[in-house]
């Protein structure tokens, strides 16, 4: 990168910030140039030798792109490069991706639906290596947030996804620098509108959605939108898993399963604020080596490699986290990333996982209270899962909420008046293995009983699956809970009501997440099946038939980690029903009808629905 594009410091950076603040409103109202068509491939990510002219949000270049987003409708895609600003007001260069569905947008009767909406998706943590950028991952089909992107595209919205600053060739991401990230999100909307051939309108309703780092970015975008980019028709912000209090989040991450995020935050904030966080004066040789290593890795690689590491391992003299937070410039820099001091002028959907092991629930609730206190219109949902599962479980709820905002519906009711007891975190203690608790998750399922019955039996809607998936030890251990239920089945063609119970259930096996974010489960669920009684019109004859040994249901799944929360963790297969015992005179006949191979099952495991707070 040329000296003209390197980060400025001291007086020059602060002078740039002051000048930018005077020109913001005018800059976003002037007509923006169309940019130039750029070369595709790795060379696209070479930053210009000199900073291009124009306001923030100016499109620098674009190139058509081939993307692989599983489950998404057909799209036209562009990789984009545009101008934005860092947290100190200096110009910078950011890349990203624009996705526009090929399906025609229905503008409605007399255009009442308006032009196609534009959603700015603020991605979560991807890692510090240049090749981890979402735009590069989309091309490879390996982005772990593909499921959420596909859910948004399924609404027929255009979606623009920023990479944030620092993913041009040879650059370092300014990870967790909140203002810079929020500005990159807003400028991605401005830049997307300049790409030729998209049909996007400058007047289109726009919204922002993000989780974790993306939730931080989305909230920042909401707080600064009216002053930084008033020309955007912003109608809503969805922000989940938000680190609203940086010191509380840092304390929770240090020495825990999420320690990699703290290490990444040190790198990113030191890059953004080199004078305030003098990394070279604080880090020891181990710290410098860890940073050099982390800059070559994507998020799941770092997550596993730096699990439970203490920041004191990387500092000169073993400075502890509390000692680092006691350095005035470090303390002030972290405080500058905090959220909630400014009103968000559009409706806000904030959400968090009750079992979130990375970002404390109480700081998320405090953030909600701060937004409510300053007049923001907040809807808050509490999800059952931990950090990763919540990101993907929330997708259907977030996109439905965004649908209302992008169709122009106001949010009349919010959760700022909630007076119930404050939720308590159910997160597992930090510092151990990386464990995903599936505590009373919903079990949707059915059995097809072959033989002489030939009936599909749906499990009760209150059935649950409870387990702990330890992806460090690669173990799965749990059980099924299926209440006694009555179903109409056919025995030799005759309809009969049968009362059925599943007892002595267990679920064991292996569970792992690889370094590319792929989830793999291999195991078995077992249960004794009992036909307690049978009859018609509520008049039953006790039978008490029970399988002589547990029925074995194979639990085998391979797919993206998003399946943990979004309802696509599905187990299907066939099984053999063993002989029956305890049937008395009914035994021989029922055994012939019930027992044997070729019976199929279809189970889906997903978290319970969220609750409002």
Protein Blocks (a to p, Z undefined) as FASTA:
>chain_A
ZZklpccehjllmmmmmmmmmmmmmmmmpccdebjaddedjklmpccfbdceddehiafb
dcddddddehiacddddddddddddfkopacdddddddddfbdcdebjhhlnopaddddd
ddddebjbfklpmklmmmnopafklmmmmmmmmnopacdddebehiaghiacdehilklm
mmmmmmmmmmmmmpghklpafkbccddddehjlmmmmmmmmmmmmmmmmmbccfbdcdeh
iafblklmmmmmgopaklmmmmmmmmmmmmmmmmlmgfklmpcfklmmmmmmmmmpcfkl
mmmmmgoiafklmgghhiafklmmmpmklmmmmmmmpghjaccfbdcdddddfklckbcf
klmmmmmmmmmmnopacdddddfbdfklmmmmmmmmmmmmmmmmmnopacfbccklpcbd
cdddfbdcehiacddddehiacddddddehjnopacdddfkbccdddddfknopaddddd
dddddddddeehiacddddddehiaceddddddfkopacdddddddddddfbgceehiac
dfkpacfbdcdddddddddfklmmnopaccdddddddddehkljmlmmmmmmmgcghiac
dddddddddddZZ
